[in-house]
Amino acid sequence: MNSFETIKKLRMQVRDWKSQGLRIGFVPTMGNLHDGHLSLVELAKAHADRVVVSIFVNPLQFGPDEDFDSYPRTFESDQAKLLATGVDAVFYPAVDEMYPHGEFQTIVSVPETLTGLLEGASRPGHFDGVTTVVAKLFNMVQADVAVFGQKDFQQYCVIERMVSDLALPVELVKAPIARSEDGLALSSRNQYLTASQRVIAPKLHTVLTDVAAALTSGNRNFNELQQTAQQQLLSDGFDSVDYVQIVHPKSLQPSDSQDSEFAVLGVARLGKTRLLDNILLNKI
């Protein structure tokens, strides 16, 4: 497995692979890898001849009160996991390699119709940070295909819109949510759960599954379904619920009775740990 810290060396390797007619896959991460990340790598391997994984904790997507400095940086263990998974190259640039002009950066911004609601409502500027770094990474890696997880569903929709609007020559693949046996979506945040919180955490998936079942059966009383789900999460022991929303999976706007596709999105908190999950329903 090759490891690169500079854009120049990474591009030399990618250029060599492409000269051989090889297809390049890419998985961007912020490190602190778990089995969910590794499932993205496996999917990328199925779509490409060579796979590059980036590890970069992106300061641009952290707000002033968020945990950039304390975000776990576990490069040695991450590298070992990627080596065992058969990754071909790891790209781990320093901040000044990614952002050589400091705060004076060109920003890539997707319209607020996708970025100003749900996760973006409480994190202004977050998605500008995401789209800017992903656009830069796409240009650096020059991959043919890039894999993102469904768990961060709004992020996937935002990146999909950016790729479409800017005509970027990369195919996006959405990976299914990797889960524990009890249904909890795998996340780096899960390590912060106490034993008692870990028992409660899978109930987020259970409640969203109940909402999805109601929609599948024909229930279109969206407000009631959302409010009932939020109350159930609180009754199940969650400390607070940021939202349960039923939205159109492309526009992320609230669903209406004419829709046949739905995304059921939920975010709930246990202590300081913020858990995300979602379920997608197509053509019901």
PyMOL commands that set and color helices and strands:
alter all, ss='L'
color gray80, all
select helices_A, chain A and resi 7-19+35-47+59-61+75-85+95-98+112-115+118-121+126-141+153-165+188-192+195-200+203-216+222-236
alter helices_A, ss='H'
color red, helices_A
select strands_A, chain A and resi 2-4+24-29+50-55+89-91+145-149+171-175+240-247+262-270+273-281
alter strands_A, ss='S'
color yellow, strands_A
deselect
rebuild
show_as cartoon
